[in-house]
Every structure is written in C-alpha cells, then in structure tokens.
Amino acid sequence: MFPEQVLAIIYSLIACTATSIGMIIIWKYKEWGEKNVIYFMSFAAGLLLAVSILHIIPESFELNSSAPLCLLVGFLSFHAYDRVIDNHSFNNHDRKSARLYSLGIITAWGIGIHSFIDGVVYMITFSVSMFTGVVTSTAMVFHEIPEGIITFLLLREAGFSEKKSLAYSFLAAAISTPLGAIIAYPFVNNLDNTQLGILLGLSAGALLYVGASRLLPESESGSVKYSLLTLGCGITLAIIIILLGH
C-alpha cells in the first residue's frame, strides 16, 4: 500500500471520529448542538464549495477532457438519489408513518450510502496526488461533525432510544466512511490519470451537490450575520490551504 492510500484510510478514520464527535456533542449537549449545528453546516459548505471550485474541478479537467460531463453526472446523480429516497418514503406509507420512516430507517440508509461514498472519494483524491487528497479530505472532514449531529437528531425524532440512535448513527454515518475507503483501495490503486480524471469529476459533482444543495440551504435558517461569517471562514480556510499547497 502506497503512502497516499495509507493517508486516505487515516483521513477516513479521522472522518469517522469527527462524525462520532458530532453525535456525542448532540447527545451530551443537546440544546447547544441544536442551536449551533447550522453554523457547522455553513462553515462546511464554504469549505467544500471553495475546495471543489478552486481545486478539485480544475484538477479533474486537467486529467481528462471528459471531466466536465462527469461533473454534471456526479451532481445530477446525487440529486436523483435524494429525490428517489424522498419519494420512496412517502409513496409506500401513510403520511404519519412515512415521516417516521423517512426520518429514521430511510434517512439512516441514505446517509450511510453517502458516507460510504465519502470514503471512496478519500481514496480517489489521494490516488490523484497527495496535495489533492489532503485539501479535499480536510474540507470533507469538517462536514462530518454536522452529519453526525443530523443523523442522531433524525433518529431520535423518529422515535428511537438514545442508545439505539447512537448505535445506528455510528453504523450509518461513521464507520461506513473508512469501510468505503478500504473497499475502494484495490480498484483505484492501478488506475491511470485519464481514469482518475473521470472519478475525480464524478467526486467533484457529488461534493458540489452536498455543499450547494444540502449544507448551504440549511445554513440559511440561522442568523444571517453568523451564517455568512462562518461561510466566509470556511471559504477563507480553503483558500489558505490551497495557496499554501501551491
């Protein structure tokens, strides 16, 4: 295993830890966590969007001329996946049970698949280059804390006990990330730059979707002043990391 792939797995374990921290924060400090989770989201949105637009997307375009199409496919695939999850939960149950089903089992499965893909992205970006891996993974780790908080809150609202919510959140949102990185390793290890460009384009589309369609709209429910401040902090940190790397 190359040093880059080892780092990818290490980062995926850090992400797992960050998600677990998010769950513990909302479990131990529920009121504070619910009040401030939107600012975690805003910061993570700024970081993910800036890293995607300023580094990951240009890098993918350099590796493969088809990367713009892959970027679009990655973005639309995540959008379609979200719509299927939402429609499934309401088409197969009555309105009351659908809400619990969607917030509980379906949402946990959805977040689990998303977190698994995060692990794959860690491995892909480190396979492109050490710098791309570090920049991307650092940005992604910051969105794991609010993801842990959200997963726990949704399961609790769906009626699960605190212990079950913690356990299911860990399985869905935390441990699935290093699992995705480990499973992806043998598949991405021997890919050439053209193939990595395709995967990086797909990954960039997915990250862009998460930042723009998931994190950013949620952050708008908080104070405009602090949401914009934390968004700006995320963007600034991304720019600093990229400039230092170059």
C-alpha positions as CSV (number, residue, x, y, z in Angstrom):
1,M,0.0,0.0,0.0
2,F,1.4,3.4,-1.0
3,P,1.7,6.3,1.5
4,E,-1.1,8.2,-0.3
5,Q,-3.5,5.3,0.2
6,V,-2.4,4.9,3.8
7,L,-3.2,8.6,4.4
8,A,-6.6,8.2,2.7
9,I,-7.5,5.5,5.2
10,I,-6.2,7.6,8.1
11,Y,-8.3,10.5,6.9
12,S,-11.3,8.3,6.6
13,L,-10.8,7.2,10.2
14,I,-10.5,10.9,11.2
15,A,-13.8,11.5,9.5
16,C,-15.3,8.6,11.4
17,T,-14.1,10.2,14.6
18,A,-15.4,13.6,13.6
19,T,-18.9,12.1,12.9
20,S,-18.8,10.3,16.3
21,I,-17.8,13.6,18.0
22,G,-20.9,15.2,16.4
23,M,-23.1,12.5,17.8
24,I,-21.6,12.8,21.2
25,I,-22.0,16.6,21.2
26,I,-25.7,16.5,20.4
27,W,-26.2,13.6,22.9
28,K,-24.4,15.4,25.8
29,Y,-25.2,19.0,24.9
30,K,-28.5,18.7,23.0
31,E,-29.6,22.4,23.4
32,W,-26.2,23.8,22.3
33,G,-25.9,21.3,19.4
34,E,-29.3,22.1,18.0
35,K,-28.7,25.8,18.3
36,N,-25.3,25.8,16.6
37,V,-25.5,22.9,14.1
38,I,-26.4,25.3,11.3
39,Y,-23.1,27.2,11.7
40,F,-21.2,23.9,11.4
41,M,-23.1,23.4,8.2
42,S,-22.4,26.9,6.9
43,F,-18.6,26.6,7.6
44,A,-18.5,23.1,6.0
45,A,-20.5,24.5,3.0
46,G,-17.9,27.3,2.4
47,L,-15.0,24.9,2.7
48,L,-16.5,22.2,0.4
49,L,-17.6,24.6,-2.3
50,A,-14.4,26.6,-2.3
51,V,-12.2,23.4,-2.4
52,S,-14.4,21.9,-5.2
53,I,-14.5,25.0,-7.4
54,L,-10.9,26.2,-6.8
55,H,-9.0,22.9,-6.9
56,I,-10.9,19.7,-7.4
57,I,-12.8,20.7,-10.6
58,P,-9.7,22.3,-12.3
59,E,-7.6,19.2,-11.4
60,S,-10.2,16.9,-12.9
61,F,-10.4,19.0,-16.1
62,E,-6.6,18.7,-16.5
63,L,-6.6,15.0,-16.1
64,N,-9.5,14.3,-18.5
65,S,-11.3,16.4,-21.1
66,S,-14.5,14.5,-20.3
67,A,-14.4,15.6,-16.7
68,P,-17.0,18.4,-17.2
69,L,-19.5,15.8,-18.3
70,C,-18.6,13.6,-15.3
71,L,-19.0,16.7,-13.0
72,L,-22.6,17.1,-14.3
73,V,-23.3,13.4,-14.0
74,G,-22.0,13.3,-10.4
75,F,-24.1,16.3,-9.4
76,L,-27.3,15.1,-11.0
77,S,-26.8,11.5,-9.7
78,F,-26.8,12.7,-6.1
79,H,-29.8,14.9,-6.8
80,A,-31.7,12.0,-8.4
81,Y,-30.7,9.8,-5.4
82,D,-32.1,12.3,-3.0
83,R,-35.4,12.5,-4.9
84,V,-35.8,8.7,-5.0
85,I,-35.2,8.5,-1.3
86,D,-37.8,11.2,-0.6
87,N,-40.4,9.8,-3.0
88,H,-40.0,6.2,-1.7
89,S,-40.7,7.2,1.9
90,F,-44.0,8.9,1.0
91,N,-45.3,6.5,-1.7
92,N,-45.2,3.4,0.4
93,H,-46.6,4.5,3.7
94,D,-49.3,6.8,5.1
95,R,-48.3,10.3,5.9
96,K,-47.7,9.8,9.6
97,S,-45.7,6.6,9.4
98,A,-43.9,7.9,6.3
99,R,-42.4,10.8,8.2
100,L,-41.0,8.5,10.9
101,Y,-39.9,6.0,8.3
102,S,-38.2,8.7,6.2
103,L,-36.5,10.4,9.2
104,G,-35.4,7.0,10.6
105,I,-34.5,4.0,8.6
106,I,-34.6,5.5,5.1
107,T,-32.6,8.6,6.2
108,A,-30.1,6.4,8.0
109,W,-29.6,4.2,4.9
110,G,-29.3,7.4,2.7
111,I,-26.6,8.9,5.0
112,G,-24.9,5.5,5.2
113,I,-24.5,5.3,1.4
114,H,-23.4,8.9,1.3
115,S,-20.7,8.3,4.0
116,F,-19.6,5.2,2.2
117,I,-19.1,7.2,-1.0
118,D,-17.2,9.8,1.1
119,G,-14.7,7.0,1.9
120,V,-14.4,6.2,-1.8
121,V,-13.7,9.9,-2.6
122,Y,-10.9,10.0,0.0
123,M,-9.2,7.1,-1.8
124,I,-9.7,8.6,-5.2
125,T,-8.4,12.1,-4.4
126,F,-5.3,10.7,-2.7
127,S,-4.7,8.5,-5.7
128,V,-4.6,11.6,-7.9
129,S,-2.0,13.3,-5.7
130,M,-1.0,13.9,-2.1
131,F,-2.0,17.6,-2.2
132,T,-5.4,16.9,-3.8
133,G,-6.1,14.3,-1.2
134,V,-5.1,16.5,1.7
135,V,-7.0,19.5,0.5
136,T,-10.2,17.6,-0.3
137,S,-10.1,15.4,2.8
138,T,-9.5,18.3,5.1
139,A,-12.6,20.0,3.7
140,M,-14.7,16.9,3.9
141,V,-13.8,16.1,7.5
142,F,-15.4,19.4,8.6
143,H,-18.8,18.3,7.2
144,E,-18.7,15.1,9.1
145,I,-19.5,16.7,12.5
146,P,-22.8,18.2,11.4
147,E,-23.6,15.0,9.6
148,G,-23.2,13.1,12.9
149,I,-25.4,15.6,14.7
150,I,-28.1,15.5,12.0
151,T,-28.2,11.7,11.8
152,F,-28.6,11.4,15.6
153,L,-31.3,14.0,15.7
154,L,-33.3,12.4,12.9
155,L,-33.2,9.0,14.5
156,R,-34.2,10.4,17.9
157,E,-37.1,12.3,16.3
158,A,-38.2,9.1,14.5
159,G,-38.7,7.6,18.0
160,F,-35.5,5.5,18.5
161,S,-34.0,5.5,22.0
162,E,-30.8,7.5,22.6
163,K,-28.7,4.3,22.7
164,K,-30.1,2.9,19.5
165,S,-29.8,6.4,17.9
166,L,-26.1,6.4,18.8
167,A,-25.5,2.9,17.6
168,Y,-27.4,3.3,14.3
169,S,-25.8,6.7,13.7
170,F,-22.3,5.2,14.2
171,L,-23.0,2.4,11.8
172,A,-24.6,4.6,9.1
173,A,-22.6,7.8,9.2
174,A,-19.3,7.0,10.9
175,I,-17.9,3.5,10.3
176,S,-19.2,3.4,6.7
177,T,-16.6,6.0,5.7
178,P,-13.4,4.0,6.4
179,L,-15.2,1.0,5.0
180,G,-15.7,2.8,1.7
181,A,-12.0,3.8,1.6
182,I,-10.8,0.3,2.3
183,I,-13.1,-1.3,-0.3
184,A,-12.1,1.3,-2.9
185,Y,-8.4,0.8,-2.5
186,P,-7.8,-2.2,-4.8
187,F,-10.0,-0.6,-7.5
188,V,-8.3,2.8,-7.7
189,N,-4.7,1.7,-7.0
190,N,-3.8,0.9,-10.6
191,L,-5.9,3.5,-12.5
192,D,-4.2,5.9,-14.9
193,N,-4.6,9.7,-14.9
194,T,-7.4,9.6,-17.5
195,Q,-9.5,7.2,-15.4
196,L,-8.7,9.1,-12.2
197,G,-9.9,12.3,-14.0
198,I,-13.3,10.7,-14.6
199,L,-13.6,9.6,-11.0
200,L,-12.4,13.0,-9.7
201,G,-15.0,14.7,-11.9
202,L,-17.8,12.5,-10.5
203,S,-16.5,13.1,-7.0
204,A,-16.4,16.9,-7.6
205,G,-20.0,16.8,-8.8
206,A,-21.0,14.9,-5.6
207,L,-19.2,17.3,-3.3
208,L,-20.6,20.3,-5.1
209,Y,-24.1,19.0,-4.7
210,V,-23.6,18.3,-0.9
211,G,-22.2,21.8,-0.4
212,A,-24.7,23.7,-2.5
213,S,-27.9,21.7,-2.2
214,R,-27.6,20.2,1.3
215,L,-25.4,22.3,3.6
216,L,-25.9,25.8,2.2
217,P,-29.7,25.9,2.2
218,E,-29.8,24.5,5.8
219,S,-27.4,27.2,7.0
220,E,-29.9,29.9,5.8
221,S,-32.2,29.1,8.7
222,G,-29.8,30.7,11.2
223,S,-28.7,34.2,11.9
224,V,-27.7,35.9,8.6
225,K,-24.7,37.6,10.3
226,Y,-23.2,34.4,11.8
227,S,-24.1,32.2,8.9
228,L,-22.3,34.5,6.5
229,L,-19.4,34.8,8.9
230,T,-18.9,31.0,9.2
231,L,-19.4,30.6,5.5
232,G,-16.7,33.1,4.9
233,C,-14.4,31.4,7.4
234,G,-14.8,28.1,5.5
235,I,-14.0,29.7,2.2
236,T,-11.0,31.6,3.7
237,L,-9.6,28.4,5.2
238,A,-10.0,26.6,1.9
239,I,-8.1,29.4,0.0
240,I,-5.3,29.4,2.6
241,I,-4.9,25.6,2.4
242,I,-4.8,25.8,-1.4
243,L,-2.3,28.7,-1.5
244,L,0.0,27.0,1.0
245,G,-0.1,23.8,-1.0
246,H,0.9,25.6,-4.2
